[in-house]
Amino acid sequence: MNSCNFVGRVGKDVRFFQTYDPEITRVEFSICCWGEKSKPTWVKCKFSESKTWPDERTAFITSGRMIAVSGSISVEAWLSADSTANAALVCSVKVWSFCDGVKAMPKA
């Protein structure tokens, strides 16, 4: 079974991408997770959102918010322009929630 759980702070505000299906929007953001005396681990989080049943909470995913995500894990690998190998942990989010209790309005 491929499942993962991460809790961390959002690095940058959420980004929305249009898919080939006009009714589906892809949502992406990264969170920084850390442990005691360890280096931070960045996790790229992705999920799809239906325009007919949007989740209004998505607009509140902003930089610095504490968030918990649960889903399946994978690794993306690529070569940069200077042929340097790179990799990133990716969580295909199934369930997510805020952990900081902040009820701030999204940025306009």
C-alpha positions as CSV (number, residue, x, y, z in Angstrom):
1,M,0.0,0.0,0.0
2,N,1.4,3.4,-1.0
3,S,0.3,6.0,1.5
4,C,1.9,9.0,3.2
5,N,1.1,11.6,5.7
6,F,2.9,15.0,6.0
7,V,2.5,18.0,8.2
8,G,4.3,21.2,7.5
9,R,4.1,24.8,6.4
10,V,3.2,26.0,2.9
11,G,6.2,27.4,1.1
12,K,4.4,29.5,-1.6
13,D,0.8,30.3,-2.2
14,V,-1.3,27.7,-4.0
15,R,-1.1,27.5,-7.8
16,F,-3.9,26.6,-10.1
17,F,-3.5,25.0,-13.5
18,Q,-6.1,24.4,-16.1
19,T,-6.3,20.8,-17.4
20,Y,-7.5,19.5,-20.8
21,D,-10.9,18.9,-19.1
22,P,-12.4,22.4,-18.6
23,E,-14.3,21.2,-15.5
24,I,-11.1,20.1,-13.7
25,T,-8.4,22.3,-12.2
26,R,-5.1,21.0,-10.9
27,V,-3.9,22.4,-7.6
28,E,-0.3,22.5,-6.5
29,F,1.7,23.7,-3.5
30,S,4.7,22.7,-1.6
31,I,5.1,22.1,2.2
32,C,8.2,22.1,4.3
33,C,8.3,19.3,6.9
34,W,11.0,19.0,9.6
35,G,11.9,16.9,12.5
36,E,14.1,17.4,15.6
37,K,17.7,18.1,14.6
38,S,17.0,17.3,10.9
39,K,17.1,19.2,7.7
40,P,13.8,20.3,6.3
41,T,12.1,18.1,3.7
42,W,10.1,19.7,0.9
43,V,7.1,17.9,-0.4
44,K,5.3,18.9,-3.6
45,C,1.5,18.4,-3.1
46,K,-0.9,18.0,-6.0
47,F,-4.6,17.3,-6.3
48,S,-7.4,17.9,-8.8
49,E,-10.5,20.0,-8.1
50,S,-13.8,20.0,-9.9
51,K,-15.3,23.3,-10.9
52,T,-18.8,22.0,-10.3
53,W,-17.9,21.1,-6.7
54,P,-15.0,23.3,-5.7
55,D,-13.5,23.3,-2.3
56,E,-13.6,26.9,-1.1
57,R,-10.8,26.2,1.5
58,T,-8.3,25.9,-1.4
59,A,-8.1,29.7,-1.7
60,F,-6.8,29.8,1.9
61,I,-3.7,27.7,1.2
62,T,-1.2,30.5,1.5
63,S,2.5,30.8,2.4
64,G,3.2,30.0,6.0
65,R,-0.1,28.1,6.8
66,M,0.3,24.8,8.7
67,I,-1.3,22.0,6.7
68,A,-1.6,18.2,7.0
69,V,-1.9,16.1,3.8
70,S,-2.5,12.5,3.2
71,G,-2.3,10.6,0.0
72,S,0.1,8.5,-2.2
73,I,3.8,9.2,-2.6
74,S,5.9,9.3,-5.7
75,V,9.2,10.9,-6.9
76,E,9.6,13.2,-9.8
77,A,13.1,13.3,-11.4
78,W,14.5,15.6,-14.0
79,L,17.6,17.1,-15.5
80,S,18.2,20.8,-15.3
81,A,19.5,22.9,-18.2
82,D,23.1,22.3,-16.9
83,S,22.5,18.5,-16.8
84,T,22.3,18.4,-13.0
85,A,20.0,15.6,-11.7
86,N,17.1,16.7,-9.5
87,A,14.3,15.0,-7.7
88,A,11.3,15.9,-5.6
89,L,8.9,14.0,-3.3
90,V,5.3,14.3,-4.6
91,C,2.2,13.6,-2.6
92,S,-1.0,13.0,-4.6
93,V,-3.3,14.4,-2.0
94,K,-6.5,12.6,-1.2
95,V,-7.3,14.4,2.2
96,W,-6.0,17.6,3.6
97,S,-6.7,20.0,6.4
98,F,-5.4,23.1,8.1
99,C,-3.5,22.6,11.4
100,D,-3.0,26.2,12.5
101,G,-6.5,27.3,13.4
102,V,-6.1,30.6,11.5
103,K,-9.2,31.9,9.9
104,A,-7.6,34.6,7.7
105,M,-9.2,35.7,4.4
106,P,-7.3,34.7,1.2
107,K,-5.2,37.4,-0.5
108,A,-7.1,39.6,-3.0
